[in-house]
């Protein structure tokens, strides 16, 4: 959630009311335009309030043209109806809404089966507000398991978590909030994610786990989870250190099972203790819903599960949030039921086909070098060729925004701060037709960009942003 400061200069501003909106209000009515940064003194008519908010939101970008976000921007109308029917149901109140709770349990069972849990019935999991919360829960379980094993042997030791520098910011938040040392494997050369050998060199007796990313947000590439587990197996044989792995599958855990069935990354690897995914990314559900699963009850310490009864009935809960709507969980179950394995395979394959085709067509324009091609996640990153000196990726991002396309430009982290890239995320709903329009707009901009005397976007941070 973005952090917003209180209003300072805009305290006196009001919202302009079109005379057409001014229907009589039986309560007494508002005769003046309402303020923007404090509560109005009297009510507005519902239709007037709606129109004021509706008109202001027209200034937002078109979500379907947002190639920065991984988040689902289109669902079927039937899913929208179901979500509307469930928006007043509190997901935490499982005693009052037992069928909604049952749909959550079914989703966990389906994911356990999809991710090849050794005994899907023994796997444990829960829905969350997204992958960020799911990662926090997984990290807490790793830390608690480490503490339980090592409290006597290493009293006062500071735990650490090993991961690539390309991890999503939620992992940095976890380490900050829960006082865990973040040990980051930097990028090197053309390797833009974690290297197994470099990861194990950072492990010691205080390592609570290693995070592997199935689909890096920086470039869409899969990290080598099986190789990471093999390296940790060898480390245990040499030193006795038993370091578990968490797979952050925010995006890839809903792509690889359908398109890369031979890729071993999930609970088939005994060292993988937990997996998370975002239902609202390639799980094809509107935000916000995520999932966290542990391979068995031993992987999730029982003391982290709270049981309350003040909503009626026995209610075990493991979450950072308490009250939240059941609508997204119901929508996830609808999507699982609606598509099945073959439907998911068809949707994800279509999305990957769009990404690969679009990447090739952009490369054919001659000004860009592809870092990835969209053949893992349907996501790819690109930068300008070395001989392009009149503009940079920030100029491209800025000019594309003029045509409604939101494409993030950003620099890579250590040790590749010298590399600035554009990243394009292809999602369900971004069709070949929209990709054609995107390439046409990009090609139309290039002659103007080539005539620039030098790159023009001076404030790189304000030009665009990095979106997960």
C-alpha positions as CSV (number, residue, x, y, z in Angstrom):
1,X,0.0,0.0,0.0
2,X,1.4,3.4,-0.9
3,X,2.1,5.8,1.9
4,X,0.3,9.1,1.5
5,X,1.1,12.2,3.5
6,X,-1.7,14.5,4.8
7,X,-2.9,17.4,2.7
8,X,-1.0,20.7,3.0
9,X,-1.5,23.1,0.2
10,X,-4.8,21.7,-1.2
11,X,-6.9,22.1,1.9
12,X,-9.1,24.8,0.3
13,X,-9.8,22.9,-2.9
14,X,-13.4,21.8,-3.7
15,X,-14.9,19.4,-6.3
16,X,-16.6,21.1,-9.2
17,X,-20.3,20.1,-9.5
18,X,-21.9,20.1,-13.0
19,X,-25.4,21.7,-12.8
20,X,-26.7,18.5,-14.5
21,X,-25.6,16.6,-11.3
22,X,-27.6,18.8,-9.0
23,X,-30.7,16.8,-8.2
24,X,-32.8,17.7,-5.2
25,X,-31.6,16.0,-2.0
26,X,-34.4,15.0,0.5
27,X,-32.0,15.4,3.4
28,X,-31.7,19.1,2.8
29,X,-29.1,19.0,0.1
30,X,-25.6,20.4,-0.4
31,X,-25.7,23.9,-2.0
32,X,-21.9,24.3,-2.4
33,X,-19.3,22.1,-4.0
34,X,-17.9,19.5,-1.6
35,X,-14.3,19.9,-0.3
36,X,-11.6,17.4,-1.4
37,X,-9.5,17.0,1.8
38,X,-12.0,17.0,4.6
39,X,-15.4,15.5,5.1
40,X,-18.3,17.6,3.8
41,X,-20.7,18.9,6.4
42,X,-23.8,17.4,4.8
43,X,-24.6,14.5,2.5
44,X,-24.7,14.4,-1.3
45,X,-27.3,12.6,-3.4
46,X,-26.0,9.1,-4.4
47,X,-26.1,9.9,-8.1
48,X,-24.2,13.1,-7.6
49,X,-21.5,11.5,-5.5
50,X,-21.2,8.7,-8.0
51,X,-20.7,11.0,-10.9
52,X,-18.1,13.1,-9.1
53,X,-16.0,10.1,-8.3
54,X,-16.6,8.5,-11.7
55,X,-15.5,11.6,-13.6
56,X,-12.3,12.0,-11.5
57,X,-11.3,8.3,-12.1
58,X,-11.5,8.9,-15.9
59,X,-8.0,10.4,-15.5
60,X,-6.6,7.0,-14.5
61,X,-4.8,5.0,-17.2
62,X,-6.5,2.3,-19.1
63,X,-5.7,-0.9,-17.2
64,X,-5.9,-3.1,-20.4
65,X,-3.0,-1.0,-21.9
66,X,-0.9,-1.3,-18.7
67,X,2.0,-3.4,-19.7
68,X,3.7,-2.7,-16.4
69,X,1.4,-4.6,-14.1
70,X,1.3,-8.4,-13.6
71,X,-2.2,-8.0,-12.1
72,X,-5.3,-9.4,-13.9
73,X,-7.2,-6.6,-15.6
74,X,-10.0,-8.7,-17.3
75,X,-12.4,-11.4,-16.1
76,X,-15.6,-12.8,-17.4
77,X,-18.9,-11.0,-16.5
78,X,-20.1,-14.1,-14.6
79,X,-17.0,-13.8,-12.3
80,X,-17.9,-10.2,-11.7
81,X,-21.4,-11.1,-10.7
82,X,-20.2,-13.8,-8.2
83,X,-17.7,-11.3,-6.7
84,X,-20.5,-8.7,-6.3
85,X,-22.6,-11.4,-4.5
86,X,-19.8,-12.1,-2.1
87,X,-18.3,-8.7,-1.4
88,X,-20.2,-8.5,1.9
89,X,-19.0,-11.9,3.2
90,X,-16.1,-11.7,5.7
91,X,-13.6,-14.4,4.7
92,X,-12.4,-14.8,8.3
93,X,-15.9,-15.6,9.5
94,X,-15.8,-19.3,8.5
95,X,-18.6,-20.3,10.9
96,X,-21.0,-17.8,9.4
97,X,-20.0,-18.4,5.8
98,X,-19.1,-22.1,5.8
99,X,-19.5,-22.6,2.0
100,X,-17.1,-19.7,1.3
101,X,-14.7,-21.4,3.7
102,X,-15.2,-24.7,1.9
103,X,-14.3,-23.1,-1.5
104,X,-11.1,-21.8,0.1
105,X,-10.3,-25.3,1.3
106,X,-10.9,-26.7,-2.2
107,X,-8.6,-24.1,-3.8
108,X,-5.8,-25.1,-1.4
109,X,-6.4,-28.8,-2.2
110,X,-6.3,-28.1,-6.0
111,X,-3.1,-26.1,-5.7
112,X,-1.5,-28.9,-3.5
113,X,-2.3,-31.3,-6.3
114,X,-1.2,-28.9,-9.0
115,X,2.2,-28.4,-7.3
116,X,2.7,-32.1,-6.7
117,X,2.6,-32.2,-2.9
118,X,3.6,-35.7,-1.8
119,X,0.3,-36.1,0.0
120,X,-2.1,-33.3,-1.1
121,X,-4.4,-34.2,1.8
122,X,-1.5,-33.5,4.2
123,X,-0.5,-30.2,2.7
124,X,-1.7,-27.0,4.5
125,X,-2.4,-23.6,3.1
126,X,-4.5,-20.5,3.2
127,X,-5.6,-17.7,1.0
128,X,-4.1,-14.2,1.5
129,X,-4.5,-10.7,0.2
130,X,-1.7,-11.4,-2.3
131,X,1.8,-12.8,-2.7
132,X,3.3,-10.2,-0.4
133,X,1.3,-11.4,2.6
134,X,1.9,-15.0,1.5
135,X,5.7,-14.4,1.5
136,X,5.5,-12.9,4.9
137,X,3.8,-15.9,6.3
138,X,6.3,-18.3,4.6
139,X,9.2,-16.3,6.0
140,X,7.7,-16.4,9.5
141,X,7.4,-20.2,9.3
142,X,11.0,-20.4,8.1
143,X,12.2,-18.2,11.0
144,X,10.2,-20.1,13.6
145,X,11.5,-23.5,12.4
146,X,15.0,-22.2,12.5
147,X,14.6,-20.8,16.0
148,X,13.1,-24.1,17.2
149,X,16.0,-26.1,15.9
150,X,18.8,-23.7,16.9
151,X,17.7,-21.8,20.0
152,X,19.9,-23.9,22.3
153,X,22.9,-24.3,20.0
154,X,23.1,-20.6,18.9
155,X,21.5,-18.4,21.6
156,X,21.3,-14.8,20.6
157,X,22.3,-15.5,16.9
158,X,20.7,-13.3,14.2
159,X,18.9,-15.3,11.5
160,X,19.5,-14.6,7.9
161,X,17.7,-15.3,4.6
162,X,19.5,-15.9,1.3
163,X,18.0,-14.7,-2.0
164,X,18.8,-13.0,-5.2
165,X,18.9,-9.2,-5.4
166,X,16.1,-9.5,-7.9
167,X,13.5,-10.5,-5.3
168,X,10.2,-8.6,-5.0
169,X,10.3,-5.8,-2.4
170,X,8.1,-7.8,0.0
171,X,11.1,-10.0,0.9
172,X,13.1,-6.9,1.9
173,X,10.1,-5.8,4.0
174,X,10.0,-9.2,5.7
175,X,13.6,-9.0,6.6
176,X,13.2,-5.5,8.0
177,X,10.0,-6.1,9.9
178,X,11.0,-9.5,11.4
179,X,14.7,-8.6,12.0
180,X,16.2,-11.0,9.6
181,X,19.5,-10.3,7.8
182,X,18.9,-10.2,4.1
183,X,21.8,-11.9,2.2
184,X,21.5,-10.9,-1.4
185,X,23.2,-12.6,-4.4
186,X,24.0,-9.8,-6.8
187,X,23.5,-9.9,-10.6
188,X,26.7,-10.6,-12.6
189,X,27.1,-10.0,-16.4
190,X,24.2,-11.5,-18.3
191,X,22.9,-13.4,-15.2
192,X,20.0,-11.5,-13.8
193,X,18.9,-13.8,-11.0
194,X,20.1,-16.1,-8.3
195,X,23.1,-18.4,-8.9
196,X,22.9,-21.6,-6.8
197,X,26.6,-21.8,-6.0
198,X,26.7,-18.1,-5.0
199,X,23.6,-18.7,-2.8
200,X,25.1,-21.6,-0.8
201,X,28.3,-19.6,-0.2
202,X,26.1,-17.2,1.8
203,X,24.5,-20.0,3.9
204,X,25.5,-20.8,7.4
205,X,24.0,-22.2,10.6
206,X,21.8,-19.1,11.0
207,X,20.3,-19.3,7.6
208,X,16.5,-19.8,7.9
209,X,16.1,-20.6,4.2
210,X,16.8,-19.7,0.6
211,X,14.2,-18.1,-1.6
212,X,14.0,-19.2,-5.2
213,X,11.9,-17.1,-7.7
214,X,9.9,-18.8,-10.3
215,X,9.5,-15.9,-12.6
216,X,11.6,-12.8,-11.8
217,X,9.8,-9.5,-11.9
218,X,12.8,-7.9,-13.5
219,X,12.9,-9.9,-16.7
220,X,10.4,-12.8,-16.5
221,X,13.1,-15.6,-16.1
222,X,12.8,-18.7,-13.9
223,X,15.4,-19.2,-11.3
224,X,16.9,-22.8,-11.4
225,X,15.1,-24.2,-8.4
226,X,16.1,-27.8,-8.9
227,X,19.8,-26.8,-9.2
228,X,19.4,-24.7,-6.1
229,X,18.0,-27.7,-4.2
230,X,20.8,-29.9,-5.5
231,X,23.4,-27.5,-4.3
232,X,21.8,-27.3,-0.8
233,X,21.7,-31.1,-0.7
234,X,25.4,-31.2,-1.4
235,X,25.9,-28.5,1.3
236,X,24.1,-30.7,3.8
237,X,26.2,-33.7,2.9
238,X,29.4,-31.7,3.5
239,X,28.4,-29.6,6.5
240,X,25.2,-31.0,8.0
241,X,23.4,-27.7,7.4
242,X,19.8,-28.4,6.5
243,X,18.5,-25.3,4.7
244,X,14.9,-25.3,3.4
245,X,13.8,-23.6,0.2
246,X,10.7,-21.4,-0.3
247,X,9.6,-20.9,-3.9
248,X,8.2,-17.5,-4.6
249,X,5.9,-18.5,-7.5
250,X,3.9,-15.2,-7.5
251,X,3.6,-15.5,-11.3
252,X,5.4,-18.7,-12.4
253,X,3.5,-21.1,-10.1
254,X,0.4,-20.5,-12.2
255,X,2.3,-20.8,-15.6
256,X,4.9,-23.6,-15.3
257,X,2.5,-26.4,-14.2
258,X,0.6,-25.9,-17.5
259,X,3.3,-24.9,-20.0
260,X,6.5,-26.4,-18.5
261,X,5.3,-29.7,-17.1
262,X,8.8,-31.3,-17.3
263,X,10.3,-28.5,-15.2
264,X,10.9,-29.7,-11.6
265,X,10.5,-26.8,-9.2
266,X,7.7,-27.7,-6.8
267,X,7.0,-30.1,-4.0
268,X,8.6,-32.9,-6.0
269,X,11.8,-31.5,-4.6
270,X,11.9,-32.6,-0.9
271,X,13.8,-29.5,0.1
272,X,11.0,-27.2,-1.0
273,X,9.1,-26.4,2.2
274,X,6.6,-23.9,0.9
275,X,5.3,-22.2,-2.2
276,X,3.3,-19.0,-2.7
277,X,1.4,-17.6,-5.7
278,X,-0.7,-14.6,-6.6
279,X,-4.2,-15.6,-7.6
280,X,-4.6,-12.1,-9.0
281,X,-1.7,-12.5,-11.4
282,X,-1.6,-15.5,-13.7
283,X,-4.2,-17.1,-11.5
284,X,-6.5,-14.9,-13.6
285,X,-8.5,-13.3,-10.7
286,X,-9.0,-9.6,-10.0
287,X,-6.9,-8.3,-7.0
288,X,-6.4,-9.1,-4.3
289,X,-5.9,-12.8,-3.6
290,X,-2.8,-14.9,-3.0
291,X,-2.1,-18.4,-1.7
292,X,0.5,-19.9,0.6
293,X,1.0,-23.6,0.9
294,X,3.3,-25.8,3.0
295,X,4.2,-29.3,2.0
296,X,3.0,-30.8,5.3
297,X,2.1,-29.7,8.8
298,X,5.7,-30.1,10.0
299,X,6.7,-27.2,7.7
300,X,4.2,-24.8,9.4
301,X,4.8,-24.6,13.1
302,X,1.6,-25.1,15.0
303,X,2.3,-22.2,17.4
304,X,1.9,-19.7,14.5
305,X,-1.8,-20.8,14.0
306,X,-4.2,-18.8,16.2
307,X,-7.6,-20.1,17.2
308,X,-10.4,-17.7,18.1
309,X,-14.0,-18.4,18.9
310,X,-15.6,-14.9,19.3
311,X,-17.1,-15.0,15.8
312,X,-18.8,-18.3,16.7
313,X,-17.2,-21.7,16.4
314,X,-13.6,-22.8,16.4
315,X,-11.6,-20.8,13.9
316,X,-7.9,-21.5,13.2
317,X,-6.3,-18.6,11.3
318,X,-2.8,-17.9,10.1
319,X,-2.7,-14.5,8.4
320,X,-1.5,-11.0,8.8
321,X,-4.9,-9.6,8.0
322,X,-8.1,-10.5,9.7
323,X,-11.3,-9.2,8.0
324,X,-11.3,-9.3,4.2
325,X,-13.9,-10.0,1.6
326,X,-14.5,-13.6,0.3
327,X,-15.2,-12.3,-3.2
328,X,-11.7,-13.0,-4.6
329,X,-11.5,-16.5,-3.1
330,X,-14.9,-17.3,-4.7
331,X,-13.6,-15.9,-8.0
332,X,-10.5,-18.1,-7.8
333,X,-12.6,-21.2,-7.3
334,X,-14.8,-20.1,-10.2
335,X,-11.7,-19.7,-12.4
336,X,-10.4,-23.1,-11.4
337,X,-13.8,-24.7,-12.0
338,X,-14.3,-22.8,-15.3
339,X,-11.0,-23.5,-17.0
340,X,-9.6,-26.7,-15.6
341,X,-6.1,-27.8,-16.6
342,X,-6.7,-27.6,-20.3
343,X,-8.4,-24.2,-20.1
344,X,-5.5,-22.8,-18.1
345,X,-3.0,-24.4,-20.5
346,X,-4.8,-22.7,-23.5
347,X,-4.9,-19.3,-21.8
348,X,-1.3,-19.3,-20.6
349,X,0.0,-20.7,-24.0
350,X,-1.9,-17.9,-25.8
351,X,-0.3,-15.3,-23.5
352,X,3.2,-16.8,-24.0
353,X,2.6,-16.8,-27.8
354,X,1.7,-13.1,-27.7
355,X,4.8,-12.3,-25.6
356,X,7.2,-14.2,-27.9
357,X,5.8,-12.8,-31.0
358,X,5.8,-9.3,-29.7
359,X,9.4,-9.7,-28.5
360,X,10.6,-10.8,-31.9
361,X,8.8,-8.0,-33.7
362,X,10.3,-5.3,-31.4
363,X,13.8,-6.8,-31.9
364,X,13.2,-6.6,-35.7
365,X,12.8,-2.8,-35.4
366,X,16.6,-2.7,-35.0
367,X,17.0,-0.3,-32.1
368,X,16.5,-2.8,-29.2
369,X,18.3,-5.8,-27.7
370,X,16.2,-8.4,-25.9
371,X,17.4,-9.6,-22.5
372,X,14.6,-12.2,-22.4
373,X,12.1,-13.4,-25.0
374,X,8.9,-14.2,-23.0
375,X,9.5,-17.9,-23.3
376,X,9.3,-18.5,-19.5
377,X,6.9,-16.0,-17.9
378,X,5.1,-14.2,-20.7
379,X,7.2,-11.3,-19.8
380,X,10.3,-9.9,-21.4
381,X,12.9,-7.1,-20.9
382,X,14.8,-5.1,-23.5
383,X,17.2,-2.3,-23.7
384,X,18.5,0.0,-26.5
385,X,21.3,-1.1,-28.6
386,X,24.8,0.3,-27.9
387,X,24.7,2.4,-31.1
388,X,21.5,4.2,-30.0
389,X,22.6,7.5,-28.4
390,X,19.8,9.9,-29.2
391,X,17.3,8.4,-26.8
392,X,17.1,5.9,-23.9
393,X,14.5,3.6,-22.4
394,X,13.1,6.4,-20.3
395,X,12.4,8.4,-23.4
396,X,10.6,5.4,-24.9
397,X,8.5,4.9,-21.8
398,X,7.6,8.6,-21.6
399,X,6.6,8.8,-25.3
400,X,4.6,5.5,-25.2
401,X,2.6,6.9,-22.2
402,X,1.4,9.7,-24.5
403,X,-0.4,7.0,-26.5
404,X,-1.9,5.4,-23.4
405,X,0.7,2.6,-23.1
406,X,2.2,2.1,-19.6
407,X,5.6,0.5,-20.0
408,X,8.0,0.7,-17.0
409,X,11.6,1.8,-17.5
410,X,14.1,1.2,-14.7
411,X,17.7,0.4,-13.8
412,X,18.8,-3.1,-12.6
413,X,20.2,-3.5,-9.0
414,X,23.7,-4.4,-7.9
415,X,26.0,-5.2,-9.7
416,X,24.2,-4.1,-12.9
417,X,23.1,-0.6,-12.1
418,X,24.5,0.4,-15.5
419,X,21.7,-1.4,-17.3
420,X,18.4,0.4,-17.9
421,X,15.6,-1.6,-19.4
422,X,12.0,-1.6,-20.5
423,X,9.8,-4.5,-19.3
424,X,6.6,-5.7,-21.0
425,X,4.1,-8.0,-19.2
426,X,1.7,-9.9,-21.4
427,X,-1.5,-11.0,-19.6
428,X,-4.8,-12.6,-20.6
429,X,-6.7,-9.9,-22.4
430,X,-3.6,-8.5,-24.1
431,X,-4.3,-10.0,-27.5
432,X,-2.3,-10.3,-30.8
433,X,-4.5,-7.4,-32.0
434,X,-3.5,-5.1,-29.1
435,X,0.2,-6.2,-29.6
436,X,-0.1,-5.1,-33.3
437,X,-1.3,-1.7,-32.2
438,X,1.5,-1.5,-29.7
439,X,4.2,-2.3,-32.3
440,X,2.6,0.2,-34.7
441,X,2.7,3.0,-32.1
442,X,6.3,2.1,-31.1
443,X,7.5,2.1,-34.7
444,X,5.8,5.4,-35.3
445,X,7.7,7.0,-32.4
446,X,11.2,5.8,-33.4
447,X,11.9,8.3,-36.2
448,X,11.2,11.2,-33.8
449,X,13.3,9.6,-31.1
450,X,16.2,9.1,-33.4
451,X,16.2,12.8,-34.3
452,X,16.7,13.9,-30.7
453,X,20.1,15.4,-30.0
454,X,20.4,13.3,-26.8
455,X,18.1,11.5,-24.3
456,X,15.6,14.1,-22.9
457,X,14.1,12.5,-19.8
458,X,16.2,14.0,-17.1
459,X,14.2,13.0,-14.1
460,X,14.4,9.2,-14.5
461,X,12.4,8.5,-11.3
462,X,9.5,10.7,-12.3
463,X,9.4,9.4,-15.9
464,X,8.2,6.0,-14.9
465,X,8.3,3.4,-12.2
466,X,9.1,-0.2,-11.5
467,X,5.9,-2.3,-11.1
468,X,5.6,-5.8,-9.8
